[in-house]
Amino acid sequence: MTQPPEFRPSAARTFASDNQASVHPAVLAALAEVNDGHQPAYGADAVTGRLREVVRRHFGEQAEVFPVFNGTGANVVSLQAMSERWSAVLCPESAHINTDECGAAEKVAGLKLGTVPTPDAKLTPSLVERYATGFGNVQRREPAVVSITQSTELGTVYTAEETAAVAAAAHERGLSVHMDGARIANAAASLGLPLRALTTDAGVDVLSFGGTKNGLLLGEAIVVLNPGAVRGMSYLRKSSMQLASKMRYVSAQLVALLDGDLWLRNASHANAMARLLETAARAVPGVEITQDVQANTVFAMIPKDVTERLRKRFPFYTWDEATGEVRWVCSFDTTADDVAAFAAALAEEMSA
């Protein structure tokens, strides 16, 4: 995924990424509410204590939560805690940890990523069986973790049954399961299932829970679902520069998102706007939708000259420079009017 030179900041809503969306008013209100007086630092505050209660309500009494600054930090700290310096992590070749985190898993955690080609960014039990090899061979990295993304980088969604099957295949081979849940709320909304059904109950050991793409100012969380699958999490978070001193400001946002249904309302709306965009784009002659639209992203093929002109009006990313495939992302603050305006611009440029 590349950012072209003509990509410029815009006050208008864009279809580039849910990272570019605004902050939900309820999250800003939560930040203002906790900005009163002093609280103990480094997670000993009452707000982070409340977050622990809320997370256990969603994921089970065994769940432990570790707020962090960003998704890369959540992924890297999680993978470190689940592995050794000589370990390998099995993931789809499209995984964010492989393509968009500047080699952080390898540089910071010292891990080898074993990437698997997939048409839809999803691992299967047969792929785990095929690619999780090299056990006990001192010449090779030892497989330790299977990492999946929910929803995937291609906008597809693992059903609870699919996740459980992958987790079972991993556990049978002594591997732990990590889920990059940057958009797990969108997946849960798409499937109509609670967060626990896609994680704890499906055999996931550690979750990187995403907030920034779903209305937060900043902040994600590592949710340890199986405490036996990790070691040294607190120390690794600190040594990886992901321990916030004023943690209540990160925790307050996550509480605002999870202590109620804001996480679900935001994600459901983003998904609905993506389906609306898909329908509108399919009606434009010459536009090819390339992936099933199961969450809040739409992938399409349009001519490169159309991409160049359209992007000056509505910023978005080219997903694959070789083929010209583009990605359009809807957010909690995308409106039906935004979609209509974009679709009209798309139709105009396609007919030019």
C-alpha positions in Angstrom: 0.0 0.0 0.0 1.5 3.3 -1.1 0.9 6.9 -0.4 1.3 8.9 -3.6 2.9 12.3 -3.7 -0.4 14.1 -4.4 -1.9 12.7 -1.2 -2.7 15.8 0.8 -4.4 16.4 4.2 -8.1 17.3 3.8 -10.7 18.7 6.1 -13.3 16.6 4.2 -13.9 13.0 5.1 -11.8 10.7 3.0 -11.8 7.0 2.1 -8.1 6.5 2.8 -8.1 4.9 6.2 -10.2 4.7 9.4 -7.0 6.0 11.0 -7.8 9.4 9.4 -11.2 9.6 11.0 -12.1 12.0 13.8 -12.3 11.1 17.5 -15.8 10.1 18.7 -17.3 12.8 21.0 -17.9 10.3 23.7 -14.2 9.5 23.8 -13.3 13.2 24.0 -15.8 13.6 26.8 -14.2 10.6 28.7 -10.8 12.3 28.4 -12.1 15.5 29.8 -13.8 13.7 32.6 -10.6 12.0 33.8 -8.6 15.2 33.4 -9.2 16.3 37.0 -6.7 16.0 39.9 -4.0 13.5 40.3 -4.1 9.7 39.8 -1.4 7.1 40.4 0.8 6.5 37.3 1.7 3.5 35.2 -1.7 1.8 35.4 -2.3 1.9 39.2 -5.1 4.4 38.6 -8.8 3.8 39.2 -9.6 4.2 35.5 -7.3 1.4 34.4 -8.8 -0.6 37.2 -12.2 0.0 35.7 -10.9 -1.1 32.3 -9.8 -4.4 33.7 -13.3 -5.0 34.9 -14.8 -4.1 31.5 -12.4 -6.2 29.6 -13.1 -9.3 31.8 -16.8 -8.8 31.1 -16.2 -9.0 27.4 -13.5 -11.7 27.3 -13.8 -13.7 30.5 -12.5 -13.6 34.1 -9.0 -14.9 33.1 -8.4 -11.9 30.7 -5.7 -9.4 31.5 -5.4 -6.1 29.7 -2.3 -4.0 29.0 -3.0 -0.6 27.4 -0.4 0.5 24.8 0.1 3.5 22.5 -0.4 1.9 19.1 -1.1 -1.2 17.1 2.4 -2.0 16.2 3.4 -1.8 19.8 0.5 -4.1 20.7 1.6 -6.7 18.1 5.3 -6.6 18.8 4.9 -6.8 22.6 2.4 -9.6 22.3 4.6 -11.6 19.9 7.6 -11.1 22.2 5.7 -12.4 25.2 4.6 -15.5 23.3 8.0 -16.5 21.8 11.8 -16.7 22.2 14.4 -14.9 20.3 14.9 -17.9 18.0 11.2 -18.3 17.3 9.2 -18.0 14.1 5.7 -16.5 13.7 3.4 -18.0 11.0 1.2 -15.4 9.3 -0.4 -14.6 5.9 2.0 -12.7 3.6 -0.5 -9.8 3.6 -0.4 -9.5 7.4 0.1 -6.0 8.8 3.0 -7.3 10.9 4.7 -8.3 7.6 3.8 -5.5 5.3 3.1 -2.3 7.2 5.1 -2.3 10.5 8.6 -1.5 9.1 10.0 -4.8 10.2 9.3 -4.1 13.8 8.6 -7.8 14.7 12.0 -8.7 13.2 14.0 -5.7 14.4 12.5 -5.2 17.9 11.5 -8.7 18.8 14.1 -10.6 16.7 11.5 -12.9 15.3 11.3 -14.6 11.9 8.0 -14.2 10.1 7.0 -17.2 8.1 4.6 -15.8 5.5 1.9 -17.8 3.8 0.4 -16.8 0.4 -3.4 -16.7 0.6 -6.0 -15.3 -1.8 -8.2 -13.8 1.0 -5.6 -13.0 3.7 -6.9 -15.9 5.9 -5.0 -18.9 7.2 -6.6 -22.3 7.3 -5.8 -25.5 9.3 -4.2 -27.1 6.2 -2.0 -24.0 5.7 -0.9 -24.2 9.3 -0.1 -27.9 8.8 1.8 -27.2 5.6 3.9 -24.2 6.8 4.5 -24.8 10.5 7.6 -27.0 10.0 11.2 -27.2 11.2 10.5 -28.2 14.8 13.6 -29.3 16.7 16.0 -28.3 13.9 18.7 -26.1 15.3 19.4 -24.8 11.7 16.0 -23.2 11.5 13.8 -20.9 13.5 11.4 -22.8 15.8 7.7 -22.1 15.0 6.1 -20.7 18.1 3.1 -18.5 17.2 0.4 -18.4 14.5 -0.8 -14.8 13.9 -4.1 -14.0 12.2 -5.8 -10.6 11.6 -9.5 -9.9 12.3 -10.9 -8.4 10.1 -8.1 -9.1 7.6 -6.1 -6.7 5.6 -8.3 -7.5 2.6 -11.5 -6.8 4.5 -12.5 -10.5 4.9 -13.6 -11.9 8.2 -12.8 -15.1 10.0 -16.0 -16.8 11.3 -15.8 -18.0 14.8 -15.6 -21.6 13.5 -12.7 -20.7 11.1 -10.7 -19.1 13.9 -11.4 -22.1 16.2 -10.2 -24.5 13.5 -7.0 -22.5 12.9 -6.4 -22.3 16.7 -6.9 -26.0 17.1 -4.4 -26.8 14.4 -1.9 -24.4 16.0 -2.4 -25.8 19.5 -2.0 -29.4 18.3 1.5 -28.4 17.2 2.3 -26.6 20.4 1.9 -23.1 18.8 0.2 -20.2 20.5 -2.4 -18.0 18.6 -2.1 -14.3 18.3 -4.9 -12.1 16.8 -4.2 -8.7 15.4 -7.6 -7.2 16.2 -7.1 -3.7 14.8 -10.6 -4.1 13.3 -12.0 -6.8 15.5 -15.0 -4.6 16.3 -15.9 -4.5 12.6 -15.6 -8.3 12.4 -17.8 -8.8 15.4 -20.4 -6.4 14.0 -20.3 -8.2 10.6 -20.9 -11.6 12.2 -23.3 -10.4 14.8 -21.3 -12.0 17.6 -19.8 -10.8 20.9 -16.1 -10.2 21.1 -15.5 -13.3 23.3 -17.0 -15.6 20.6 -14.3 -14.6 18.2 -11.4 -14.7 20.6 -11.5 -16.5 24.0 -14.1 -19.1 23.0 -12.4 -19.7 19.6 -9.0 -20.5 21.2 -7.1 -17.2 20.7 -4.4 -16.8 23.3 -3.5 -13.1 22.9 -5.4 -10.3 21.2 -4.2 -6.9 20.0 -7.4 -5.0 20.5 -7.8 -2.0 18.2 -9.3 1.3 19.2 -7.8 4.0 17.0 -9.6 2.7 13.9 -12.9 2.8 15.8 -13.1 6.3 17.3 -10.2 6.6 19.7 -7.7 9.5 19.8 -4.9 7.0 20.4 -4.4 3.8 22.2 -4.8 0.1 21.7 -4.7 -2.8 24.2 -3.1 -6.1 24.5 -5.6 -8.5 26.0 -4.1 -11.7 27.3 -6.8 -14.4 27.1 -4.6 -17.3 28.1 -2.1 -16.2 30.8 -0.2 -19.4 30.3 0.7 -18.4 26.8 2.8 -15.4 27.8 5.7 -14.4 30.1 7.1 -11.1 31.1 4.3 -9.0 29.5 4.7 -6.1 32.0 8.5 -5.9 31.5 8.3 -6.3 27.7 5.7 -3.5 27.5 8.1 -1.2 29.4 11.2 -2.2 27.5 9.4 -1.8 24.2 8.5 1.8 25.2 4.7 1.1 25.3 4.1 1.8 29.0 2.2 5.1 29.5 2.9 7.0 32.7 -0.5 8.8 32.6 -2.2 5.6 31.6 -5.6 6.8 32.7 -5.9 8.8 29.5 -5.5 5.7 27.3 -7.7 3.6 29.6 -10.5 6.1 29.7 -10.8 5.9 25.9 -11.0 2.2 26.0 -13.6 2.2 28.8 -15.7 4.7 26.8 -15.5 2.3 23.8 -16.2 -0.9 25.7 -18.3 -0.1 28.7 -21.5 -0.1 26.6 -22.1 -0.6 22.9 -20.1 2.3 21.4 -17.6 -0.1 19.9 -20.4 -2.0 18.2 -22.3 1.1 17.0 -19.2 2.6 15.5 -18.1 -0.5 13.7 -21.7 -1.4 12.5 -22.0 2.1 11.0 -18.6 1.8 9.3 -19.5 -1.6 7.9 -22.9 -0.3 6.6 -21.2 2.6 4.8 -18.8 0.1 3.1 -21.7 -2.0 1.9 -23.4 1.2 0.6 -20.2 2.2 -1.2 -19.8 -1.3 -2.7 -23.3 -1.2 -4.1 -22.8 2.3 -5.5 -19.4 1.4 -7.0 -20.7 -1.8 -8.6 -23.3 0.3 -10.4 -20.5 2.3 -12.2 -19.6 0.7 -15.5 -16.0 -0.5 -15.6 -15.5 -0.8 -11.8 -14.5 -4.2 -10.6 -14.9 -5.1 -6.9 -12.1 -7.5 -6.1 -12.8 -8.8 -2.6 -15.9 -9.7 -0.6 -17.0 -6.7 1.4 -17.4 -8.2 4.8 -16.3 -5.4 7.1 -15.5 -1.7 6.4 -13.2 -1.8 3.5 -13.8 -2.0 -0.3 -11.2 -3.2 -2.8 -11.6 -2.4 -6.4 -9.9 -2.2 -9.8 -10.2 1.0 -11.7 -7.9 2.5 -14.4 -4.8 4.2 -13.1 -5.6 7.5 -14.7 -9.0 7.5 -13.0 -7.2 6.7 -9.7 -5.0 9.7 -10.2 -7.8 12.1 -10.9 -10.2 10.8 -8.3 -7.6 10.8 -5.6 -7.2 14.6 -5.9 -10.9 14.9 -5.0 -11.1 12.1 -2.4 -7.8 10.8 -1.0 -7.4 7.0 -0.9 -4.7 4.4 -1.2 -3.5 2.3 -4.1 -3.3 -1.2 -2.5 -1.2 -2.9 -5.3 0.9 -0.7 -7.5 1.5 -3.5 -9.9 -2.2 -4.2 -10.7 -3.7 -0.8 -9.8 -6.0 -2.3 -7.2 -7.3 0.4 -4.8 -8.7 0.3 -1.3 -11.5 2.5 0.1 -12.1 2.5 3.8 -15.2 3.7 5.7 -15.2 4.9 9.3 -17.6 5.5 12.1 -18.0 9.1 10.9 -18.5 8.3 7.2 -22.0 9.5 6.1 -24.3 8.3 3.4 -23.8 11.7 1.8 -20.0 11.1 1.8 -20.6 7.8 0.0 -22.9 9.4 -2.5 -20.5 12.2 -3.3 -17.6 9.8 -3.8 -19.7 7.5 -6.0 -20.8 10.4 -8.1 -17.1 11.5 -8.5 -16.1 7.9 -9.3 -18.8 7.7 -12.1 -17.8 11.1 -13.5 -14.1 10.1 -13.7 -14.8 6.7 -15.1 -16.8 8.3 -17.9 -14.3 11.1 -18.6 
